Amino acid sequence: MMKLIPKLNPNGWDEMFSSKGVRDSYRNVLQTLQNLSPQNIEQKQRQASDFFMNQGITFTVYSDDSQGIERIFPFDIIPRIITRKDWNEVEMGIAQRLKALNLFLEDVYNEQLIIKDGIIPASLISSCPHYIQEVHGIKLPHNIHIHIAGIDLIRGEKGEFYVLEDNLRCPSGVSYMLENREVTKRIFPDMFNMNRVSMVINYPMVLHKILVSMSPRNISKPNVVLLTPGIYNSAYYEHTFLARQMGVPLVEGRDLVVNNNQVFMKTTAGLEQIDVIYRRLDDDYLDPLVFRPESTLGVPGLISAYKMGNVALVNAVGNGVADDKAVYAYVPDMIKYYLNEDPILKNVPTYQMENKEEREHVFANMENMVIKETNQSGGYGMIMGNKASQQELDRGKKAILANPRNFIAQPIIQLSTVPCLIDGKLQLRHVDLRPYALFGPDGVKIVPGGLTRVALTEGSLVVNSSQGGGSKDTWITE
C-alpha cells in the first residue's frame, strides 16, 4: 500500500487535499491508489509510458540553435478532478469571454467603435504586430473570427479561477487532452467508471461540424483540409492526429494552389476546389505575396481568395490582436462594453509597461512580478522575478525601457497544486488548465475537461511543455 498525504503548502490551494484531509471529489481516486502495491503503480506508469511511445505522442522543443528536439510528452497517471459545480462557472465564464473577444475582432476590423468610444487606446491596437491591416473590412461567415480557443486558467490561493491568457490563433494541445483520456481509461478502467467522468471524445466531431459550416459554397459536402507547416513544427503530431480523427486531408502549402482567386488541392485526379482550411500556420507565413515573401510554407494568392470570400480560414486571420498580452488587460472592459455584463472569470492584475507609474511600481517590486513579452508564448520571453538573478532583472529592465509596449507585468500567483506520482510518492506540483472552446453558428461549445499542464520541477510555476512541463488527464465529475 502506498503512503500518501503529502505535506501541504499552508498558503496555497491543493486540489486533492485541504487542511481537513482529502476532498470529497478525490476520495475514490485516493482509495484506489491506496489499494495498489508499489509494483502495481510501477506497472501502470510503465503501461502509460509504453502507450505514449507506441502511439508516437510527441512534441518538439526548439533549442537555442533553432534545432528541434522531439520528445515524448510527460504524463502523470493521477487525474486532476474538477467538480461539476466549479466547471459550470468555468464554462459560463469562457463562453462569455469568447463572445466578447469575437465581437471585439469583428469591431476592430470594421467600425472600431470600441476605440472611438475611448474604451481601448487606438495606439495599443495600431502598435500590435498581429493587427493585420490587410484584412480590415473583411466579412466572415457568420461573423465568427474565433472558431477554436484555448483559454489558460489558474486557481489562486483560495481556489478561485483566473484567466491567465487567451489563445486565439492556433491553440495547441487538444490531442494530448484526448490521448491522456485514452490512456487513463486503459490503466484505471474501474476508477474511471466509478467517478462518472464527462466525455471529451466528441471534440473532433464537433470541430469538423463547425469547419463544414464555414464553407462559402452552399454544397452538401464542402472540402476541408488541415494545413500544417510540416514535420518540423512542434505540434506536427497534433496536426496528423486531428486530420486523421476528422477524416480530412493533411496538406502543406505546396499541396495547394490558387487559380482565379479560388483554392485548389493538387490530387492524382486533378485539381480539387477547397472550401475550408483549418490552418495551423501563423498569419505571417500564410501567403508570401502579402506577408513574408521568403515563406515557402504558405500558398501564394491565399489571402486574395480569402478576402474574396472563396475560402474560409479557421481561425480567422488577424486574431492575434485579441490575444496580445497588453490587450488582455482590457478584456473585462470588452465584456462590459459589448455584452453589458460583469465578467464571470477574473483577469490576473496586469501592469502596462507603457504606463510610467505602473512601470515604476513594477521596477520597485520586480522580485514579486512575472514579466512577459506581449507577443511571446510557450513560456519564452518570461522573467520570474522570484527566480531571476540580479543580472537577469537588470537586463529585463533595460529591455522594458527600450520598448515598453512589448512588455506587461503581473504579480506572481501561487498556482494551485495537484499531487503527482514522482519517484513512487505523491508530490505536489503546480498546474494550470487549458480548456478548449469551439465557436460555430450554434454558439460556443466547451469540451468538459481540457489539458492540465504540470510544472514537473518542484516549486516551478512554469507549466509549458517547451519548458519541461508535463500533463494530466482532467476529469469533470458529477
C-alpha positions as CSV (number, residue, x, y, z in Angstrom):
1,M,0.0,0.0,0.0
2,M,1.2,3.5,-0.8
3,K,1.8,6.1,1.8
4,L,0.0,9.2,0.7
5,I,-0.9,12.6,2.0
6,P,2.0,14.9,1.0
7,K,2.9,18.0,3.1
8,L,0.7,20.9,2.1
9,N,1.6,24.5,1.4
10,P,-0.3,26.4,4.1
11,N,-0.5,29.4,1.7
12,G,-1.6,27.5,-1.4
13,W,-4.6,25.7,-2.8
14,D,-4.3,22.0,-3.3
15,E,-6.9,20.3,-5.5
16,M,-6.9,16.9,-3.8
17,F,-6.3,17.8,-0.1
18,S,-7.5,20.5,2.2
19,S,-6.2,21.1,5.8
20,K,-9.1,18.8,6.9
21,G,-8.0,15.9,4.6
22,V,-8.9,14.6,1.2
23,R,-11.6,16.5,-0.7
24,D,-14.8,14.5,-1.5
25,S,-14.3,14.6,-5.2
26,Y,-10.9,12.7,-4.8
27,R,-12.0,10.0,-2.3
28,N,-12.4,7.3,-4.9
29,V,-9.2,8.1,-6.6
30,L,-7.2,8.2,-3.3
31,Q,-8.8,4.9,-2.2
32,T,-7.8,3.2,-5.5
33,L,-4.2,4.4,-5.2
34,Q,-4.0,3.3,-1.5
35,N,-5.1,-0.2,-2.5
36,L,-2.3,-0.6,-5.1
37,S,1.0,-2.0,-4.3
38,P,4.2,-0.2,-5.4
39,Q,4.6,-2.9,-8.0
40,N,1.1,-2.2,-9.4
41,I,1.8,1.5,-9.5
42,E,5.0,1.0,-11.3
43,Q,3.3,-1.3,-13.8
44,K,0.6,1.3,-14.6
45,Q,3.2,4.0,-15.1
46,R,5.1,1.7,-17.5
47,Q,1.8,1.0,-19.4
48,A,1.2,4.7,-19.8
49,S,4.7,5.3,-21.0
50,D,4.5,2.5,-23.4
51,F,1.2,3.8,-24.8
52,F,2.7,7.2,-25.5
53,M,5.8,5.7,-27.0
54,N,3.9,3.3,-29.2
55,Q,1.5,6.0,-30.4
56,G,4.3,8.4,-31.1
57,I,2.7,11.1,-28.9
58,T,5.4,13.7,-29.1
59,F,6.2,17.4,-29.1
60,T,9.2,19.3,-30.3
61,V,11.4,21.6,-28.2
62,Y,13.4,24.2,-30.1
63,S,16.9,24.7,-28.8
64,D,18.9,27.8,-28.9
65,D,20.3,27.0,-32.3
66,S,16.7,26.6,-33.6
67,Q,17.0,22.9,-33.9
68,G,14.0,20.8,-32.9
69,I,14.3,18.0,-30.4
70,E,11.4,15.5,-30.4
71,R,10.3,14.2,-27.1
72,I,7.6,12.0,-25.6
73,F,5.1,14.2,-23.8
74,P,5.5,13.5,-20.0
75,F,2.2,12.2,-18.4
76,D,1.3,11.8,-14.8
77,I,-1.2,9.0,-14.2
78,I,-3.1,10.6,-11.3
79,P,-6.1,12.6,-12.8
80,R,-6.9,16.1,-11.9
81,I,-10.6,16.4,-10.8
82,I,-12.9,19.5,-11.2
83,T,-16.4,19.2,-9.8
84,R,-19.4,20.0,-12.0
85,K,-20.2,23.0,-9.8
86,D,-16.8,24.6,-10.4
87,W,-16.9,23.6,-14.0
88,N,-20.2,25.4,-14.6
89,E,-18.5,28.6,-13.6
90,V,-15.6,28.0,-15.9
91,E,-17.9,27.1,-18.8
92,M,-20.1,30.2,-18.4
93,G,-17.1,32.4,-18.0
94,I,-15.2,31.2,-21.1
95,A,-18.4,31.4,-23.2
96,Q,-18.9,35.0,-22.1
97,R,-15.3,35.9,-22.7
98,L,-15.2,34.3,-26.1
99,K,-18.3,36.1,-27.3
100,A,-16.9,39.5,-26.2
101,L,-13.5,38.8,-27.8
102,N,-15.2,37.8,-31.1
103,L,-17.3,41.0,-31.1
104,F,-14.0,42.9,-30.4
105,L,-12.4,41.3,-33.5
106,E,-15.4,42.0,-35.7
107,D,-15.4,45.6,-34.4
108,V,-11.7,46.3,-34.6
109,Y,-11.5,45.1,-38.2
110,N,-14.6,47.1,-39.2
111,E,-16.1,50.2,-37.5
112,Q,-13.7,50.3,-34.5
113,L,-16.4,51.7,-32.2
114,I,-14.6,50.5,-29.1
115,I,-11.7,52.8,-30.0
116,K,-13.9,55.7,-30.9
117,D,-15.7,55.4,-27.6
118,G,-12.4,55.5,-25.7
119,I,-12.6,52.1,-24.2
120,I,-9.3,50.9,-25.7
121,P,-6.5,53.3,-26.9
122,A,-6.0,53.4,-30.7
123,S,-2.2,53.3,-30.2
124,L,-2.5,49.9,-28.4
125,I,-4.1,48.4,-31.5
126,S,-2.1,50.1,-34.1
127,S,1.2,49.1,-32.4
128,C,0.2,45.4,-32.1
129,P,2.3,43.4,-34.6
130,H,-0.6,41.0,-35.0
131,Y,-3.1,43.6,-36.1
132,I,-3.4,42.8,-39.8
133,Q,-4.4,45.8,-41.9
134,E,-4.8,43.6,-45.0
135,V,-8.0,42.1,-43.6
136,H,-9.6,45.3,-42.5
137,G,-13.2,45.4,-43.7
138,I,-13.4,41.7,-44.3
139,K,-16.7,39.9,-43.9
140,L,-16.5,36.4,-42.5
141,P,-19.1,33.5,-42.5
142,H,-21.4,34.1,-39.5
143,N,-19.1,36.9,-38.4
144,I,-17.0,34.4,-36.5
145,H,-13.3,35.1,-36.1
146,I,-12.5,32.7,-33.2
147,H,-13.6,29.2,-34.1
148,I,-11.2,27.5,-31.7
149,A,-9.8,28.9,-28.5
150,G,-7.6,27.6,-25.7
151,I,-8.1,29.8,-22.6
152,D,-5.5,29.3,-19.9
153,L,-6.8,29.2,-16.4
154,I,-5.2,29.1,-13.0
155,R,-6.5,28.8,-9.4
156,G,-5.4,31.2,-6.8
157,E,-4.8,30.7,-3.1
158,K,-8.5,30.2,-2.3
159,G,-9.2,28.0,-5.3
160,E,-10.7,30.9,-7.3
161,F,-10.2,30.7,-11.1
162,Y,-8.3,33.4,-13.0
163,V,-7.8,33.7,-16.8
164,L,-4.1,33.8,-17.4
165,E,-4.0,34.0,-21.2
166,D,-6.3,33.9,-24.2
167,N,-5.0,31.7,-27.1
168,L,-7.0,32.7,-30.2
169,R,-4.7,31.9,-33.1
170,C,-3.6,28.3,-33.3
171,P,-4.0,26.9,-29.8
172,S,-2.4,23.5,-29.5
173,G,-2.6,20.6,-27.0
174,V,-6.1,19.3,-27.6
175,S,-4.7,16.0,-29.0
176,Y,-2.9,15.4,-25.7
177,M,-6.1,16.0,-23.8
178,L,-7.7,13.3,-25.9
179,E,-4.8,10.9,-25.7
180,N,-4.5,11.4,-21.9
181,R,-8.1,10.3,-21.6
182,E,-7.5,7.2,-23.6
183,V,-4.5,6.1,-21.5
184,T,-6.3,6.8,-18.2
185,K,-9.3,4.7,-19.3
186,R,-6.9,1.8,-20.1
187,I,-4.9,1.8,-16.9
188,F,-7.7,2.7,-14.5
189,P,-10.9,1.4,-16.1
190,D,-12.8,0.8,-12.8
191,M,-11.8,4.1,-11.2
192,F,-12.8,5.9,-14.3
193,N,-16.3,4.3,-14.4
194,M,-16.8,4.8,-10.7
195,N,-16.3,8.6,-10.9
196,R,-18.9,9.4,-13.7
197,V,-16.5,11.5,-15.7
198,S,-17.8,13.7,-18.5
199,M,-16.7,12.6,-22.0
200,V,-14.3,14.6,-24.3
201,I,-14.1,12.2,-27.2
202,N,-16.6,14.1,-29.4
203,Y,-14.2,17.1,-29.8
204,P,-13.1,16.1,-33.4
205,M,-16.7,15.6,-34.5
206,V,-17.8,19.0,-33.2
207,L,-14.8,20.7,-34.7
208,H,-15.4,19.0,-38.1
209,K,-19.1,20.1,-38.0
210,I,-18.0,23.7,-37.4
211,L,-15.4,23.6,-40.2
212,V,-18.0,22.4,-42.6
213,S,-20.5,25.1,-41.5
214,M,-17.9,27.8,-42.5
215,S,-18.0,26.7,-46.2
216,P,-18.5,29.7,-48.6
217,R,-20.2,27.3,-51.1
218,N,-23.7,26.0,-50.3
219,I,-23.0,22.4,-51.1
220,S,-23.7,19.2,-49.2
221,K,-20.0,18.1,-48.8
222,P,-17.6,21.0,-48.7
223,N,-13.9,20.1,-49.0
224,V,-12.0,20.7,-45.7
225,V,-8.2,20.4,-45.3
226,L,-5.8,20.8,-42.4
227,L,-2.8,23.0,-43.4
228,T,0.4,22.2,-41.5
229,P,3.8,23.8,-41.6
230,G,5.2,20.3,-41.9
231,I,7.1,17.7,-39.9
232,Y,9.5,20.1,-38.2
233,N,6.7,22.0,-36.4
234,S,6.5,21.5,-32.7
235,A,2.8,20.4,-32.9
236,Y,3.1,18.2,-36.0
237,Y,1.9,15.2,-34.1
238,E,-1.3,17.0,-33.3
239,H,-1.9,18.1,-36.9
240,T,-1.7,14.4,-38.0
241,F,-3.9,13.3,-35.2
242,L,-6.7,15.8,-35.8
243,A,-6.7,15.3,-39.6
244,R,-7.0,11.6,-39.0
245,Q,-9.7,11.9,-36.4
246,M,-11.8,14.2,-38.6
247,G,-11.1,12.3,-41.8
248,V,-9.8,15.4,-43.7
249,P,-6.6,15.6,-45.8
250,L,-3.4,16.9,-44.1
251,V,-1.8,19.3,-46.6
252,E,1.3,21.5,-46.7
253,G,1.4,24.8,-48.7
254,R,2.9,23.1,-51.7
255,D,-0.2,20.8,-52.0
256,L,-2.4,23.9,-52.6
257,V,-2.6,26.3,-55.5
258,V,-4.7,29.4,-56.1
259,N,-6.3,29.9,-59.5
260,N,-8.6,32.8,-60.3
261,N,-9.0,33.6,-56.5
262,Q,-10.0,30.0,-55.7
263,V,-8.0,27.5,-53.8
264,F,-7.4,24.0,-55.1
265,M,-5.7,20.9,-53.8
266,K,-3.4,19.0,-56.1
267,T,-4.6,15.4,-56.4
268,T,-3.8,12.5,-58.7
269,A,-7.2,13.0,-60.3
270,G,-6.5,16.7,-60.9
271,L,-7.3,19.9,-59.0
272,E,-10.0,19.8,-56.3
273,Q,-11.5,23.0,-55.0
274,I,-11.1,23.6,-51.3
275,D,-13.7,25.4,-49.2
276,V,-12.3,25.5,-45.7
277,I,-8.8,25.4,-44.4
278,Y,-8.1,24.6,-40.8
279,R,-4.7,26.3,-40.8
280,R,-2.1,25.5,-38.2
281,L,0.2,28.1,-39.7
282,D,0.8,31.5,-38.3
283,D,-0.5,34.6,-40.2
284,D,2.9,35.7,-41.3
285,Y,3.5,32.5,-43.3
286,L,0.2,32.1,-44.9
287,D,0.8,33.9,-48.2
288,P,4.2,35.1,-49.4
289,L,2.5,37.6,-51.7
290,V,1.1,39.5,-48.7
291,F,3.3,38.7,-45.6
292,R,6.8,37.2,-45.5
293,P,7.9,36.9,-49.1
294,E,10.5,34.3,-48.2
295,S,8.0,31.9,-46.7
296,T,7.7,28.6,-48.5
297,L,5.2,27.3,-46.1
298,G,2.1,29.2,-47.3
299,V,0.2,29.5,-50.5
300,P,0.7,32.4,-52.9
301,G,-2.6,34.2,-53.5
302,L,-4.4,32.6,-50.5
303,I,-5.2,36.0,-48.8
304,S,-6.7,37.3,-52.0
305,A,-9.0,34.2,-52.3
306,Y,-9.9,34.6,-48.6
307,K,-10.8,38.3,-49.0
308,M,-12.9,37.5,-52.0
309,G,-14.9,35.0,-49.7
310,N,-14.0,32.0,-51.8
311,V,-12.3,30.1,-49.0
312,A,-12.7,30.1,-45.2
313,L,-9.7,30.2,-42.9
314,V,-10.0,28.8,-39.4
315,N,-9.1,30.6,-37.1
316,A,-9.5,33.9,-39.0
317,V,-6.5,36.0,-40.0
318,G,-5.6,38.8,-37.5
319,N,-6.9,37.2,-34.3
320,G,-3.5,37.9,-32.7
321,V,-4.6,41.4,-31.8
322,A,-7.1,40.0,-29.4
323,D,-4.7,37.7,-27.5
324,D,-1.9,40.2,-27.3
325,K,-0.9,40.3,-23.6
326,A,-1.2,44.1,-23.4
327,V,-4.8,43.9,-24.9
328,Y,-5.6,41.1,-22.4
329,A,-5.9,43.7,-19.6
330,Y,-8.9,45.3,-21.5
331,V,-11.0,42.1,-21.8
332,P,-13.1,42.8,-18.7
333,D,-13.9,46.2,-20.3
334,M,-14.8,44.5,-23.6
335,I,-17.2,42.2,-21.7
336,K,-19.0,45.2,-20.2
337,Y,-18.9,47.2,-23.4
338,Y,-20.2,44.6,-25.8
339,L,-22.3,42.4,-23.5
340,N,-23.3,44.8,-20.7
341,E,-22.3,42.1,-18.2
342,D,-19.8,41.8,-15.4
343,P,-17.0,39.3,-16.1
344,I,-17.6,35.9,-14.6
345,L,-13.9,34.9,-14.7
346,K,-11.3,37.3,-13.3
347,N,-8.2,38.5,-15.0
348,V,-4.9,38.4,-13.3
349,P,-3.9,42.0,-12.3
350,T,-1.8,43.3,-15.2
351,Y,0.6,46.3,-15.3
352,Q,1.2,48.0,-18.6
353,M,4.9,48.9,-19.0
354,E,4.0,51.9,-21.2
355,N,2.4,53.5,-18.2
356,K,5.2,55.2,-16.3
357,E,3.5,54.9,-12.9
358,E,2.8,51.2,-13.3
359,R,6.3,50.6,-14.7
360,E,7.9,52.3,-11.6
361,H,5.8,50.2,-9.3
362,V,6.9,47.0,-11.1
363,F,10.6,48.0,-11.1
364,A,10.3,48.6,-7.3
365,N,8.8,45.1,-6.8
366,M,10.5,43.0,-9.5
367,E,11.0,40.1,-7.2
368,N,7.2,39.7,-6.8
369,M,6.4,40.0,-10.5
370,V,6.5,37.9,-13.6
371,I,7.5,39.9,-16.7
372,K,6.1,38.8,-20.1
373,E,6.7,39.8,-23.6
374,T,3.3,40.7,-25.1
375,N,3.7,38.6,-28.2
376,Q,5.6,35.6,-27.0
377,S,4.1,32.2,-26.0
378,G,5.2,28.8,-24.7
379,G,6.9,30.3,-21.7
380,Y,9.5,32.0,-23.8
381,G,10.4,35.7,-23.1
382,M,9.4,35.4,-19.5
383,I,11.2,36.6,-16.3
384,M,10.1,35.1,-13.0
385,G,11.1,37.8,-10.5
386,N,11.5,35.5,-7.6
387,K,13.8,33.1,-9.5
388,A,15.8,35.6,-11.7
389,S,19.4,36.7,-10.8
390,Q,20.1,40.5,-10.4
391,Q,21.8,40.4,-13.8
392,E,18.6,39.0,-15.4
393,L,16.4,41.6,-13.7
394,D,18.7,44.4,-14.8
395,R,18.6,43.0,-18.4
396,G,14.8,42.9,-18.2
397,K,14.6,46.5,-17.0
398,K,16.8,47.6,-19.9
399,A,14.6,45.7,-22.4
400,I,11.4,47.2,-21.0
401,L,12.8,50.7,-21.2
402,A,13.9,50.2,-24.8
403,N,10.4,49.0,-25.8
404,P,7.8,49.3,-23.1
405,R,4.9,48.4,-25.4
406,N,6.4,45.0,-25.7
407,F,6.1,44.0,-22.1
408,I,3.5,43.6,-19.3
409,A,4.0,42.5,-15.7
410,Q,1.8,40.5,-13.4
411,P,2.1,39.6,-9.7
412,I,3.3,36.1,-9.1
413,I,0.4,33.9,-8.2
414,Q,1.0,30.6,-6.5
415,L,-0.8,28.3,-8.8
416,S,-2.8,25.5,-7.3
417,T,-1.2,22.1,-6.8
418,V,-2.2,18.6,-7.6
419,P,-0.3,15.6,-6.3
420,C,1.8,13.8,-8.9
421,L,3.3,10.4,-8.7
422,I,7.1,11.0,-8.7
423,D,9.7,8.5,-7.5
424,G,6.9,6.3,-6.1
425,K,5.5,9.0,-3.8
426,L,2.8,11.6,-4.1
427,Q,4.4,15.0,-4.5
428,L,2.7,18.4,-5.0
429,R,3.3,20.1,-8.3
430,H,1.8,23.3,-9.7
431,V,-0.8,23.1,-12.5
432,D,-2.8,25.2,-14.9
433,L,-5.7,24.3,-17.1
434,R,-6.3,24.9,-20.8
435,P,-10.0,24.2,-21.7
436,Y,-10.8,24.2,-25.4
437,A,-13.8,26.1,-26.8
438,L,-15.4,25.8,-30.2
439,F,-17.4,28.6,-31.7
440,G,-19.8,27.9,-34.5
441,P,-23.2,29.1,-35.8
442,D,-24.9,27.4,-32.9
443,G,-22.9,29.2,-30.3
444,V,-19.9,28.3,-28.0
445,K,-19.3,24.7,-27.0
446,I,-16.7,23.9,-24.4
447,V,-15.2,20.5,-24.0
448,P,-15.8,19.3,-20.4
449,G,-12.2,18.9,-19.4
450,G,-9.1,20.3,-21.0
451,L,-5.4,19.9,-20.8
452,T,-4.0,20.1,-17.3
453,R,-0.3,21.2,-17.6
454,V,2.0,20.3,-14.8
455,A,5.2,22.0,-13.7
456,L,7.2,18.8,-13.0
457,T,10.1,20.6,-11.4
458,E,9.5,21.1,-7.6
459,G,8.4,24.7,-6.8
460,S,8.3,25.7,-10.5
461,L,5.4,27.8,-11.8
462,V,6.2,27.3,-15.5
463,V,4.0,24.6,-16.9
464,N,4.7,24.8,-20.6
465,S,5.8,21.6,-22.2
466,S,8.6,23.5,-24.0
467,Q,10.0,24.4,-20.6
468,G,9.9,20.9,-19.1
469,G,6.2,20.6,-18.2
470,G,4.0,17.6,-18.4
471,S,0.3,16.9,-18.3
472,K,-2.6,15.1,-16.6
473,D,-6.0,13.8,-17.6
474,T,-8.7,16.3,-16.4
475,W,-11.9,14.9,-15.1
476,I,-15.2,16.8,-14.8
477,T,-17.2,14.8,-12.4
478,E,-20.9,15.0,-11.4
